[in-house]
Amino acid sequence: MKIKSFVFNPFYENTYVVSSEKGNCLIFDPGCYEDYEVKELKEYIHMNDLNVVAIINTHCHIDHVLGNDELKAYYKVPLKIPENEKEVFDSIPAYAPQWGMAGYRHAEVDDFLKGGETLTLDEVKMQMIEVPGHSPGHLMFYIEDEKFMIGGDVLFRESIGRTDLPGGNHDDLLRNIQDKVYTLPEDVQVLPGHGPATSIGHEKRNNPFVKG
């Protein structure tokens, strides 16, 4: 397994490409909006001879979905989002221009993902853990064998996701981090939706918002 990260759009959002030993890959949270950002992502996939299997959103705030439509059409692959993020996703076209994203194109969802189930990419098995609070149906993708987690906007290095957006709930987020994230091994690396990577153990000891 290989994980490549990119930083895209004015929100400095982290996009991840997870590829298997066979060269198949998943694109998580494509935040690419400008043409040069889309080009950078496509060039990486082309230069590494990767086969895109699907586009995955951890949650559906605008900064994590900007490249959905472009990449879905280009690679002819399905878009999969958390089942409890549909309302959040459907609201984006109405507010995108207010956030300076007048060129946003909305993609059609092909499949809905559920917490408690497993997402498989060849030898890579990802446990989907639903962690509401930042958004209603946010999923984290835990790769137990590799001790990595695609974390989205739940847990950042010494911080947490904001909860003042529609569908957010601060108490739920804190409780779910304690019950569903901090119960994982301390050496699990968390790849967040913004900022640098961290680990479960580091956050349990140092996160000022929620300590283990």
N, C-alpha and C positions, 0 to 999 in steps of 0.2 A: 504494500500500500504506500502511496505517496500523496502528500497534501501540499498544495501550492496556494499561497494567499496573495490577494490583490487588495489595494485600497482605492476605492472609487467614490466619486460624486462629492458635493460640497459638505456632506456629513461625515466624510472619512470613514466610510463603511467598509468592513472587511468581507470580501467575497472569497470563497474557497472552492478549489477544484480537487476532489478526492478521486484518485485513480487506482485501479487494481493492478495486479501483476500482469494481467492479460491486456492492459491498455484501455479498458473501459473506464469511463469516469462519470461522476455526478457533479453538477455545478450547484453549489449552495449559495443562496442569496445574491444573485447577480445584480449588483448595484451600479453596473456600468451604464452611464447615461450619455456622455459625450462620445462622439465618433472615435476619438483616439483611445478612449477607455475600452470600447467594444473591440477595437482593433487589437489592443494589447492582449485581451483575453483570448481572442480567436487565434492570434499568432502563437501563443503558448500552447494551445490545444493542437494546432497544426504542426508546430515544430517538434512536439513530443509524440506525434502520430496517435493521438488519443481519439477514442470513439465515445462521443457524448451519448449517454443512455437516458438521462432525464435532468430536469431542472427542479430543484427543491427549495422551498422557502421555509425557514425556521418559524417565521411569523410574517405578517403582511403589512408592516409599515412601509411607507413609500420608498425610503432609502434602501430597502432590501429587495425591492422588486422591479427596479427601473429597467433592468435588462431582460426581463422575462419574455416580453413579446418578440424582441429582436432575435434572441437566441433560440427561442422555441421555433420560430419560423425558419431560421437559418439551418439549424441542425435537425429539424423535423422530429422533435422529441416531445414527450409529454411534460406538462407542468403539474407538479404535485405540491399541494399546500396542506397545512393542518386543518382538519375538519372544522374545528371551532374558530378558525380565522376567516371564514367565508364573508361574514358581515364586514370585517375590517378591510378585507381585500376589495369587496364590492364598492366601498365608500371612496376609494382612491381617486377615480376620475373627477369627482365633484370638487376635491380640494387640491389636486395637483397644481393647477395654475397659481393658486394662492401661495404655494411653496416654491414658486419659480420654476416649475416643471411643466411648462405649457406644451412641450413636445412629448409628454408621456403618452404611450400607447398601451392600452389595457389588453392583457392576454386572457385567453379562455383557459379555465382550469380543466385538467383532464382526470385528476384523481385526488382523493382526499386521504390524508394520512392520520393514523390514530395512535395516541399514546398507548404504550404497553405492547405494541407490535414491533416487528423487526423489519428493517429495510436492508436488503441484501444487494451487494455489488460483487459478484464473483466470490472471492474468498473473504471479503469484508462484510462483517455483520454489524449492523448498527441498531442498538436498542433505542427506540423512540420514547422519550420521557416527556410527558406533558407537564409543563411548569408555568401555569398561569400567574399573572401579576403585572408583568410589563405589558402584556396583551392577553386576550382571553384564552387563546388556544396554543400558546407558544410551545414548540417542541425543541428539545435538545437531543442530539444524536450521539449516543455513547458507543464508542468502538472499544469494547472491553479487552479484546486481545491485544490491542495496540496502546491501550490506556490513553486514548484521546477522546475529546468531546467537542463536537461542533456546537457551540453554546448559544449563538445568537445574542440577544440583548438581555439575558437573565442576569449573568454574573460577569463583571469586568474585573480587571486587576485593581483590587482595593476599592471597588465601587459596585454598584448594581444598576440595573436598568431603571429608567425613569418610569413613574407610574401616574403621571398627570395627563397622559393622553387618553382618548376615549377607550374604554375597556380595561384600563389599568386599575390595579388595586394594590396599594402598598402593603397592607397586612398579609394579603394572599402571597405576594412575592416573597416576603421575608419567611413566612411559614413554609412555603414550597422549597425554598433554597435549603432551609434546615432539614426538611423531611425527605427531599428527593435528590438533592445535589450533594450536601455535606455528608450523606451516608455512603457515598462512593469512596473508593480508596484515595488516600491523600496524594498519591503520586500521579493521579490522573491529570493530564494536561487539558486545560480548557482553552479553546480557540474562540474568542468572543467576536461579537459583531462589530466592535469598535475597539481600537487600542491594542496593546500587546497581549500576548498569551500569559496565562497564569496557571496555577495548579489548585486543586481542592485544598491541599494542606496549607498553602500560602494564604488562601482566603480565610480559612478557619482561624488562623492565627492573627491575621492582619487586617481583615476587612472591617472598617469602622461601622458599617451598617448592619452586618450580621456576622457574628463570630460563632465558631463551632463550640 
